[in-house]
Amino acid sequence: MNRFARWWWLLLLVPALIGVFRLRFNVEVLDLLPRGVPAVEGVKLYQQHFSNARELIVTITAPDKDQAATAAQAIAEKLRVDTNRIAEVTWRPPWLEHPEQTAELIAHLWFNQPPEVVAQLNSRLAETNLPAVLTATRDELATTLSPMEIARLSYDPFGLTRLPESVTGAAPGFSQGDEIFASPDGKFRIIFVKAHGELAGYLECTEWLEVVKTSVAEAIHSSDPRESPVHVGFTGRPAFVAEMSASMRRDITLSVVGTAVIIAILFWLAHRRLKPMLWLLTLLALILAGTLAFGGLIFGSINVVSMGFAAILLGLAVDYAVVHYQEALAHPGLSIPEIRRGIAPSILWAAITTIAAFLVLNFGGLPGLAQLGSLVAIAWCFRRW
């Protein structure tokens, strides 16, 4: 019975392992804001149904427009080779890069017009009206002074490229060139890169972005092997999530490692004992790991803000470990269970007040702070055990 009472906590390994497999880190900015706010929910719906979460925007800045265009074309051709990761790369208007697809695009635009507009087109191109349409086109060719109209009507006498105003007002004309993807001077260009699969988490975004960056660097080097002054930037959701996750890992690592180093230094200066210091750091690490595991079991996805619990926990929990160790030094004749029973009431009430204070954060409305309070409370339960 005593042996069972001593090792019963090993049963916690099963839910802890389940929590580790369920654990995900959430770096979405909108999930940091309060739930139920109409503006926040509206932006979430927009991003979910209208924006493209798989799209990366690559920016190119070069000293002259020819160098920028060459670099953009080289990057697009290099990325299109990786069909397993890249679904689509757009660096210039499709009617300029693939003129043979213009007829298909025009047909698609007409097909998606309202029924009354399609009925007007059908009436205008009826067999009885075709002679009048051709006569009007011939008269316009004879009187117009516009080179654009002469070129267009010469190849399109039926006026199929003259789309309704609802289309031409919202979309650029086929006569426009790279103005959509380049600045007026041509020295700045953008490329739209769409991932092949869903970039659900920050790990997928980071891995995919690293592959894209490597391909872009190789493309620029192959287009101009010299030291090129071409500057490439990355923006869009994949780049933002990857940058946020990298910053999160760096900040958490610095805070946790820095706090642990300070604890070790202070403990060494106070007691000059290596073995207890190592045990102290090991137990703190186990508490952190167990808290993350049970946090994953309860929440599944842990917000980036809530990860601040790690440094907070280290700074708070170490006080009671030092108290326990100091009591053991002050009463060498007592056993460890006797010392634990002696200081248990004070540590218990201190733990209860700390847990209650952090659980209050659940009523603040911010998901990240709510999870932070819950994680600290879970960690204090581990610390109490």
N, C-alpha and C positions, 0 to 999 in steps of 0.2 A: 504493500500500500504506500509506504514511504517512497519507494522507487517510482511508483506511478505518479505520486504527487510532485516528485521532483522533475519528471520529464513530460508532464502533461502538455506543456506548451509546445512540444514538437508537433502536436496536432494542428497548430496554426500554419505549419508549412504548406499544407494543401491549399487553403484559401490564398496564402501569400503567393504561391506559384501561379494560381489562376489570375490573381491581380497583376502579376508581372506580364503575363501574356496579353491581358486586356489594356495595359497601360499605354496611353498615347498622349503626346504633348500637343497642345493646341496653341498656335501662334496667330490665329486670326484676330485682327484688331477689333472687328465688330463684336466678337464674343467677349471682349473686355468691358463692353458697355452694358448698362442695365437692360434686363429683358422687359418686354411689354411696352417699351417706348415706341410710339408709332413711327417716328422718323428712323429709328434704328431698324425696326422690322421692315420698313419700306426699302431701305438700302440693301438689307439682306435679300429680300425678294428680287430686287433688281439684279444683284450679283448672281443670284441663283438661276434666274430664268433668262436674263438678257445679256449679261456680260460673259466673256469667255475666260474662264479660269485657267485654261491651258495655253493662253496666248502670251508670248514673250515679245517685247518690243526691243529691237537692237538699233541703237543710234550710232551713226557714223559721222565724224567730223574730220574734214581733210582741208589742206591749204587751197585746193582748187577743185572745181566740179568734176573734171575728168577723173581725177584720182579717187574722189568719193564714189563716182559711178562704177569705176573699175573694182573698187573694194566691195561695194554692195553686190555686184554681180558675182564676184568670186565667192563671197560668203554664202549667197543664195545657192549657187551650184554645189558648194561643199556640203551644206546642210541637207540638200535634197537627196544626197546619196544615202544618208542614214535613214532609210525608210522605216526601220524598226522603232525609232524614237521620234522622228519628225514626220508629222502628217502633212504639213503644208508650209511653204515659204513664199511670201509675197513681197517683192521689192520694187515692183513697178506695176502700172495698170495692166490688167490681163490682156486688154485689146492691143497693147503695144508689144507685149512679150509673145502672145499667141494670136496673131490677127485672124487665123483661120477659125477661131472660136467666136468671132464677133457675131456671125449670123446666128449661132446657137444662143448667145446671150440676148440678142434682140428678140428672138422667138420666145425665150423664157420671160422677158419683160412683158411682151404682149400677152402671153398666156396667163399672167398673173394680174391682168387688169380687170376692173369691174365688168360684169356682163354687158352693161349698156355701152361701154367703150368698145368692147369686142364686137358688139352688134353693129356699131357705126363703121368699124373697119371692114366688116364683112359686107356691109351695104356699099361702101365706097369701092370695094374691089369686086363687086358683082360683075358678071359677064356683060351686062348691058351698060355698065358705067365705065368699063375699061377704056374704050375709045376716048371718052371725055377726059379721063385721068391722064392718058398719054398726050393728048392735045395740050392740056394745061402744063404738063411738064415741058413739052417742046417750046411753048411760048415763054415759060420762065427761063429756060436755057438761052433763048434768043435775046432776052431783055436784061437778065441779071448781070451785075458787074462784080459779083462776089466770087472769087476763085474757089472758095469752100463749097458754095452752092453748085457751081459748075462741076466740080469733082464728084460731089455727092449724087446729084441728079443724073450724071452720066452713067453711074453704076447702079442707081436705085431709082428708076423712073416711076415706080409705084409708090414711093415715099414711105417705105417700111421703116427706114431709119429715123423718120420724123415722129418721135415718140410723144405720147400725151404730156401735157404740162405737169401732171402729178409726178411723172418720172423725171423729166428733165429739170424740174425745179429742185428736186432733192438729190439728184445724182449728177456728177460731172458729165460733160459731153464726150463723145468718142474722139473729138478733135484735140482734147487736152492730153498733155504728155505726162511727164514725171512731176508736175507741180503738186500732185497729191502726196507724193512720197519724198519730196525734196523741198528745201528752202528756195526762195527766189534766186539766190546766187548759186544754188546747186552745191554748196560746200557742206551742207548738212543733209543727211538722208536717214530714213527710217526703214526698217525691215520688220515685217510681222512673221513670227515663227510660232507655229501651233504644234503642241506636243501630240504624239500619236495616242497615248493613253491618258487616263485621268490622273492628275497630280494631286492626290487626295491629301497626303501628309507632307510635313516639312522634309522628311528624308527623301521622298521621291522628288520633290522640287530641287533639293540640293544636288542630288545625283544627276538629275537631268540637266540642270543649269551648268554643272561642271563639264559635262560632255559637250554642251553647246559652246561654252567658252573655249574649250580645247580646239574644236573644229573651226571656230572663228579665228583664233590665233593662227592656225595652220593656213587658213585661206588667205589672210592678210599677208603672211610671209611668202606664200606662193605667188601672189599677185605682184608683190614688190619685195624681193629678197633684201633690199637695202634697209637701213634703219628708217622705217617709215614713220612720218609724223601723224599717221592716221590714228585718231582716238575713237575707241569703241566703248559704248555704254550699254547697260542693260536695265530695263524697267518692266513693269507689269507684275502680275501676281506671283509668278514663279520666282522672280528675282527678289521681290519684297519678302516672301515667306522664307526663302533661303537666307537672306540677310538677317531677318529677325531671329531665325533659329540659331545662326552662328553667333549673333550678339548675345542671345540668351545663354547658350552653352558657355561662352567666354565669361559672362558676368557671374553665372552661377558657380562655375569652376573657381573663379578668383575669390568670390565671397566665401565659399565653403572651405577651400584650401587655405585661404588667408586666415579665416577664423580658427581652423584646426591648428595652424602653425602658431598663432598667438596663444592658444590654449596650451599647446605643448611647451612653449617657451616659458609662460607664466608658471606652469606646474613644475617645470624643471628648476626654475629660479627659487621656488618656494620649498621644494622637497628634495631635489637632487636625486630622484629615483627614476630609473629608466623603465623598469618593468611595469610599475603601476601606471606610468604615463602611457605606455603602449596599450595596456588593457583598457584604459580610459578612452583612448582614441578608437580602439576597435569596437567597444560597446556603442560609442556614439555613431560610428559608421553603420553598425547593425540596426540601430534605431532608425536612422535615416532610410536605410534600404527597406526595412519592414514598413515604415510609414508610406513610402512610395508604392510598395506592393499592395497594401490595403487601400491606399488612395485609388490605385487603378482598379481594384475590385469594386469599390463603391462608386466612383465617378466614371471610370473608363477613360475619359479624356480629361487631362489636368491642364488648367490654364497656365500660361506663361507667368502671369503675375503671382500665382499661388506658389511657384517654385521658390519664392523668397522665404518660405518657411524654413528652408534648410539652415541658413545662417542664423535666423532667429532662434531655432531650436538648439543649435550648438551653443549659442551664447547663454541660453537659459538653463539647459539641462546640465551643463558642466558644473554649475554651482552646487547642485545637490550631490553630484559625485564627489566633489572636493570635500563637502561636509561629511559624507560617509567615510571617506579616507581619513580625514582629520580626526573623527571620532574613534576610528580604529587605532590611530597612533596614540590618542590620549588615553585609551583604555585597552592596553595590550592584553590584559587578562581576560577580556570578554571574547567570545566567539563571534563570528560574522553574523549568524542568525540573531544573536542577542543584541548586537549593535543595530542590526536592521530593525528589530522590534522596538528598540529604544527611540530611534529617530523617525519611525514610520508615521506616527500621528502628525508631526509637524510637516513632514514632506507630503503627506496625504492632503492636508488642508491647503498647503501651498499649491499643490497640483490642481485641486478642485477650483481654487480661485483663478488660477492661470487658464485652465480649460474654459471656465465660464466666460472669462474676459475675451478670449479669442472666438468662442462660439457666437458671441454677440455680433461679430462681423458678418454673420449670415443674414442679418437684418439690414445690412447697409445698401443692398440693391446691386452691388457690383459683383459679378460672378467670380472674378479673380480673387477678390478679397474674401468672399464667402468660402471659397475652397481653401484659401490660406488659413483661415481660422479653423476650419474642419481638420485640415492636415496637422496643424499644431496640436489640436485636441487629441487626435489619434496618436500622435507621437508621444504626448504626455501619458497616455494610457500605457504605451509600450514602456516608457521610462518608469512608470510606477511598477509594472510587473518586474 
